[in-house]
Amino acid sequence: MLPYVEQQALYDIVDFRTQTDQTVNGVRTATRVVAGFRCPSSGEEPQTPWGVAGDNYGASCGPTPESWTGNPSCACDAAQFYRPYADHAELTGYYNGNPAGPFTRNPASGDTLWACTMAKVKDGLTNTIFFGERLVLCSDHAHNGWGVIANNGEGMLSTLIPINYDTCRSLEQATAAGLDGCRARCNWNTEFGFRSEHPGGANFLMGDGSVHFLSQTIDMWTYQWLGAMNDKQPVQIP
């Protein structure tokens, strides 16, 4: 995408055959702030707590469970979020290697490498979420920024988590407030929800290129049907 957001010079120095985060002339490419990767309404600092350039947009895996128990050091029982939807006939059997939405962080499934094509989006590009907003300070994975492709959480953002569900705390802060790990940014579960600093919701990019603001009070079934690309359920963007 870099050449299309006026970043041809940065694109030219990155060797995508190896990894995005490289050092060129003494400067890490992952520290280069790309304005187009950040929401103008975000009050977050350009650099993440891990010293790289942050971004506010992430790829959607739709209603795909990530980890039912999450980080052992920051546990979150995700059954309350996953179970109502993951057991539905049209949403069962999905995991990182076979996501319900168009993207995944771990596309390996046995000896094959999963990749989305337009033909696989059988619900229609207009009705399928491809990207949405995220807040870097509310997800430890997002601390890796746009340029550390190995573990930044892209393709792990899930519609199973309600929009703007608050995980903007450390585990210590959550514990002190009498909350469990599901409210901390380190849990490997709820941290993968879509969220923004916009009042009442977040912006989403559909497969046809259109952008829609979805309310955080959206019906959760509607949200799952928009997240899944092959659920065979008719749905309209609210």
C-alpha positions as CSV (number, residue, x, y, z in Angstrom):
1,M,0.0,0.0,0.0
2,L,2.9,2.3,0.6
3,P,3.2,3.6,-3.0
4,Y,-0.5,4.6,-2.9
5,V,-0.2,6.7,0.2
6,E,2.8,8.8,-1.0
7,Q,5.4,6.6,0.5
8,Q,7.2,5.3,-2.6
9,A,10.6,6.1,-1.1
10,L,9.9,4.0,2.0
11,Y,8.5,1.2,-0.2
12,D,11.7,1.2,-2.3
13,I,14.0,0.6,0.7
14,V,12.0,-2.3,2.2
15,D,12.9,-5.8,1.2
16,F,9.5,-7.6,1.6
17,R,11.2,-11.0,0.9
18,T,12.7,-10.9,4.3
19,Q,10.8,-8.7,6.8
20,T,9.4,-5.2,7.0
21,D,11.3,-4.1,10.0
22,Q,14.8,-3.4,8.7
23,T,17.6,-0.9,9.4
24,V,18.6,1.2,6.4
25,N,21.3,3.8,6.8
26,G,21.1,3.5,10.5
27,V,17.3,4.0,10.7
28,R,14.7,1.3,11.4
29,T,12.0,1.4,8.8
30,A,9.4,0.4,11.4
31,T,10.0,3.7,13.2
32,R,8.9,5.7,10.1
33,V,5.5,7.3,10.8
34,V,3.0,7.0,7.9
35,A,0.3,9.6,8.3
36,G,-2.2,7.6,6.2
37,F,-1.9,4.7,8.6
38,R,-3.1,6.9,11.5
39,C,-6.6,8.2,12.3
40,P,-6.6,12.0,12.5
41,S,-8.9,11.8,15.5
42,S,-6.5,9.6,17.5
43,G,-4.8,11.3,20.4
44,E,-2.2,8.6,20.7
45,E,1.5,9.3,20.3
46,P,3.0,8.5,16.8
47,Q,5.4,6.1,18.5
48,T,4.2,3.0,20.3
49,P,5.4,2.0,23.8
50,W,7.8,-0.3,22.0
51,G,9.5,2.5,20.1
52,V,8.0,1.9,16.6
53,A,5.5,3.8,14.5
54,G,1.9,3.0,15.4
55,D,-1.1,2.6,13.1
56,N,-4.9,2.8,13.8
57,Y,-6.2,0.4,11.1
58,G,-6.2,-3.4,11.3
59,A,-7.4,-6.3,9.1
60,S,-10.4,-8.3,10.1
61,C,-10.7,-12.0,10.7
62,G,-14.4,-11.6,11.3
63,P,-16.0,-13.9,13.9
64,T,-12.9,-16.1,14.3
65,P,-12.0,-17.2,17.8
66,E,-8.4,-16.5,18.7
67,S,-7.7,-18.1,22.1
68,W,-10.3,-19.2,24.6
69,T,-8.2,-18.7,27.6
70,G,-5.6,-16.2,26.3
71,N,-2.3,-15.2,27.7
72,P,-1.5,-17.4,30.8
73,S,0.0,-14.3,32.5
74,C,-3.0,-12.2,31.6
75,A,-5.9,-14.7,31.4
76,C,-9.2,-13.9,29.9
77,D,-12.0,-16.4,29.6
78,A,-13.3,-15.6,26.1
79,A,-16.3,-18.0,26.3
80,Q,-18.6,-15.2,27.1
81,F,-17.6,-13.5,23.9
82,Y,-17.1,-16.4,21.6
83,R,-19.7,-19.0,22.6
84,P,-22.9,-17.3,21.5
85,Y,-21.6,-17.1,18.0
86,A,-18.9,-19.7,17.5
87,D,-21.5,-22.5,18.0
88,H,-23.8,-21.2,15.3
89,A,-24.0,-23.6,12.3
90,E,-22.7,-21.0,9.8
91,L,-19.8,-19.9,12.1
92,T,-18.3,-23.1,13.4
93,G,-15.0,-24.6,12.4
94,Y,-13.1,-21.3,12.0
95,Y,-9.6,-20.7,13.4
96,N,-6.4,-18.8,12.4
97,G,-5.6,-21.1,9.5
98,N,-9.2,-20.9,8.2
99,P,-10.8,-17.6,9.2
100,A,-14.4,-16.6,9.0
101,G,-13.4,-13.2,7.7
102,P,-11.0,-12.2,4.9
103,F,-7.7,-12.0,6.8
104,T,-5.7,-14.0,9.3
105,R,-2.3,-13.6,11.0
106,N,-1.5,-17.4,10.7
107,P,-2.6,-18.6,7.3
108,A,-1.0,-22.0,7.5
109,S,-3.5,-24.9,7.4
110,G,-1.6,-28.2,7.2
111,D,0.6,-28.1,4.2
112,T,-1.5,-25.4,2.5
113,L,-1.3,-21.6,2.8
114,W,-4.7,-20.0,3.1
115,A,-5.3,-16.7,1.2
116,C,-8.5,-14.8,0.6
117,T,-9.7,-14.2,-3.0
118,M,-12.7,-12.1,-4.0
119,A,-14.4,-15.4,-5.1
120,K,-14.2,-16.6,-1.5
121,V,-16.2,-13.5,-0.2
122,K,-19.5,-15.2,-1.1
123,D,-21.6,-12.8,1.0
124,G,-20.5,-9.9,-1.3
125,L,-17.7,-7.3,-0.9
126,T,-20.3,-4.7,0.0
127,N,-21.5,-6.7,3.0
128,T,-18.1,-7.9,4.4
129,I,-15.8,-6.0,6.8
130,F,-12.2,-6.0,5.6
131,F,-10.5,-3.4,7.9
132,G,-11.5,-1.4,10.9
133,E,-10.1,1.0,13.5
134,R,-8.0,0.0,16.5
135,L,-6.2,1.8,19.3
136,V,-2.5,1.0,19.8
137,L,-2.5,1.7,23.5
138,C,-5.3,-0.8,24.1
139,S,-3.6,-3.9,22.6
140,D,-0.1,-5.2,23.4
141,H,0.1,-6.8,19.9
142,A,-0.6,-3.4,18.3
143,H,2.4,-2.0,20.1
144,N,4.5,-3.7,17.3
145,G,3.1,-1.0,14.9
146,W,2.7,-1.3,11.1
147,G,6.2,-2.3,10.3
148,V,6.8,-5.4,12.5
149,I,4.8,-7.9,10.5
150,A,5.6,-11.0,12.7
151,N,3.4,-10.2,15.7
152,N,1.4,-7.0,15.4
153,G,-2.0,-8.5,15.5
154,E,-3.0,-7.8,11.9
155,G,-5.6,-10.3,10.8
156,M,-6.5,-11.1,14.4
157,L,-9.0,-8.2,14.9
158,S,-12.3,-9.9,15.5
159,T,-16.0,-8.9,15.4
160,L,-16.6,-11.3,18.3
161,I,-15.5,-8.5,20.6
162,P,-18.0,-5.6,21.0
163,I,-16.9,-2.4,19.3
164,N,-15.0,-0.1,21.8
165,Y,-14.8,-2.8,24.5
166,D,-12.4,-1.2,26.9
167,T,-9.0,-3.0,27.2
168,C,-7.0,0.2,27.6
169,R,-5.3,-0.8,30.9
170,S,-2.3,-2.8,32.0
171,L,-3.1,-5.9,34.0
172,E,-2.0,-4.2,37.2
173,Q,-4.4,-1.3,36.5
174,A,-7.2,-3.8,35.7
175,T,-6.6,-5.8,38.9
176,A,-6.4,-2.6,41.0
177,A,-9.8,-1.6,39.6
178,G,-11.3,-5.0,40.5
179,L,-11.4,-6.2,36.9
180,D,-10.2,-9.4,35.3
181,G,-7.7,-9.8,32.5
182,C,-10.4,-9.3,29.8
183,R,-10.2,-5.6,30.6
184,A,-6.4,-5.5,30.1
185,R,-4.5,-5.0,26.9
186,C,-2.3,-8.1,27.4
187,N,-4.9,-10.8,27.2
188,W,-4.7,-12.2,23.6
189,N,-8.5,-12.1,23.4
190,T,-10.5,-8.9,23.9
191,E,-7.5,-6.8,22.9
192,F,-8.3,-7.8,19.3
193,G,-11.6,-5.9,19.3
194,F,-12.1,-3.0,17.0
195,R,-12.1,0.4,18.8
196,S,-11.6,4.1,18.2
197,E,-11.6,7.4,20.0
198,H,-14.8,8.4,18.1
199,P,-17.8,8.8,20.4
200,G,-20.1,5.8,20.1
201,G,-18.4,3.6,17.5
202,A,-15.7,3.1,14.9
203,N,-15.1,3.3,11.2
204,F,-14.9,0.2,9.0
205,L,-13.7,-0.5,5.5
206,M,-15.9,-2.9,3.5
207,G,-14.6,-5.1,0.7
208,D,-16.0,-2.8,-2.0
209,G,-13.9,0.1,-0.7
210,S,-16.8,1.9,1.1
211,V,-16.3,3.2,4.6
212,H,-19.1,3.0,7.2
213,F,-19.3,4.2,10.8
214,L,-20.7,1.4,12.9
215,S,-22.3,2.1,16.3
216,Q,-20.9,0.3,19.4
217,T,-24.5,-0.6,20.1
218,I,-24.9,-2.5,16.9
219,D,-26.8,-5.7,17.1
220,M,-24.1,-8.3,17.7
221,W,-25.6,-10.8,15.2
222,T,-25.6,-8.2,12.6
223,Y,-21.9,-7.4,13.4
224,Q,-21.0,-11.1,13.0
225,W,-22.8,-11.4,9.6
226,L,-20.9,-8.3,8.5
227,G,-17.6,-9.8,9.8
228,A,-18.1,-13.2,8.1
229,M,-17.6,-13.5,4.4
230,N,-19.5,-16.8,3.8
231,D,-22.3,-17.0,6.4
232,K,-25.2,-17.0,3.9
233,Q,-27.1,-14.6,6.1
234,P,-28.8,-11.5,4.5
235,V,-27.7,-8.3,6.3
236,Q,-27.8,-4.6,5.7
237,I,-25.3,-2.1,7.1
238,P,-27.1,-0.2,9.8
